[in-house]
Amino acid sequence: MTSQTQAPVQLADLTTLGVGGPARALVRADSEAAIIDAVRTADAAGEPLLIVGGGSNLVVADDGFDGTVVQITSRGFHASSADACAGASVVVQAGHDWDDFVHQSVLHAWSGLAALSGIPGLAGATPVQNVGAYGSEVAQTVAAVRVWDRRANAVHTFSNSELRFGYRDSIIKETTVNGSPRYVVLTVEFQLPLGRQGAPVRYAELARTLGVEVGRRADSLAIRRAVLALRAAKGMVLDPADRDTFSTGSFFTNPIVDSGAAVPAGAPRYPAGDGRIKLSAAWLIEHAGFAKGFGLADDGVASGRAGLSTKHTLAITNRGSATAADVLAVARAVQAGVRDAFGITLHPEPVLVGCAL
């Protein structure tokens, strides 16, 4: 079923960052058939199209979006099979709340997702960005993604290998322009081992919190609780009372460089495959001179309306009256500062709609 709103809707109201101007039309689609119908209708009319889920990974320009916004509101999941050897095959609707599904996976003893607790947004967005945190990413458990291919005008199912997963990347993201994807996610199928134990803990901070060695397992519920606590301490769990959570989460991805590249002394580094290493964007930001809360003073950057989180330097936050221009001003200042200090260019993680760094 679809419902359409013709009066201008402020996209700020549909995003966790809380910035963005009006959309010319908004269609809410609560099923696979409704999503396809809404997208086909917009395409047939030659309308610019923006897909919105939970809005946790969007920065929309203050001018808004002069086209049709389709908000995905489908809900639900079901296990199509489950056995001790193959595990559970679970199909999730694109519009289902991601953290609710992670919680349900823990309750059902479907292992592998607990470290991805607390991430805002919807299930359908997770394979687009290859969402990851605390040593886990969805590429490790996604079996297939069912999409509407707007170019072919047909439903298509991608296997894991066909999705071309990379660091915060996939074929779905690579073929998305200005928030308008070629492939609109309908459902995501996860293959999850059965059991109360989570996947091996791969992240040192999480391992210390749990009191286990890196590479060892822990109870999935304990992992979930630990991750939620760690994320909350960094302002990375949505909380209406905490302005630090009005963000897109990490604004910059961790840069990946060749192993022979000049790396700042003391910078944390992690193997990234193919002879490359991954650096910590947060470390680079802090050591380039940007402290937590940068931009909150009336310093001419964003006049206190936007700034780095007071809890974590990777998040740019809306303090209550920020515009997209304010957020981007902070991002540009940080990006330029890191480039000047280290010769490394940070790239944004959220999708920028109608705007750019």
ZIWO-V831267 format. One line per field, one symbol per residue. ss: DSSP state (h for helix, s for strand, l for the rest). burial: # if it has 24 or more other C-alpha atoms within 12 Angstrom, else .. A space follows every 10 residues. Layout:
# ZIWO-V831267
ss->???
burial->???
This chain:
# ZIWO-V831267
ss->lsssslllss hhhhllllll lssssssssl lhhhhhhhhh hhhhllllss sslllllsss llllssssss ssllllssss ssslllssss ssslllshhh hhhhhhhlls lllhhhllll lshhhhhhhl lssllsshhh lssssssssl lllssssssl hhhllsllsl hhhhlsslls slssssssss sslsllslll lllhhhhhhh llllllllsh hhhhhhhhhh hhhlllllll llhhhlllll lslllsssll llllllllss sssllssssl hhhhhhhlll llllllllll lllllsssll lllllsssll lllhhhhhhh hhhhhhhhhh hhlllllsll sssllll
burial->.#.#...### ########## ########## ##.####### .##....### ########## ########## #######.#. ......#### ########## ######.### ########## ########## ########## ########## ....#.#### ..######## ####.#.### ########## ########## ###..##..# ......#### ########.# ##.#####.. ..######## #######... ..#.....#. ......#### ########.# ######.... ##.####### ########## .######### ######.#.. .#.####### #####.#
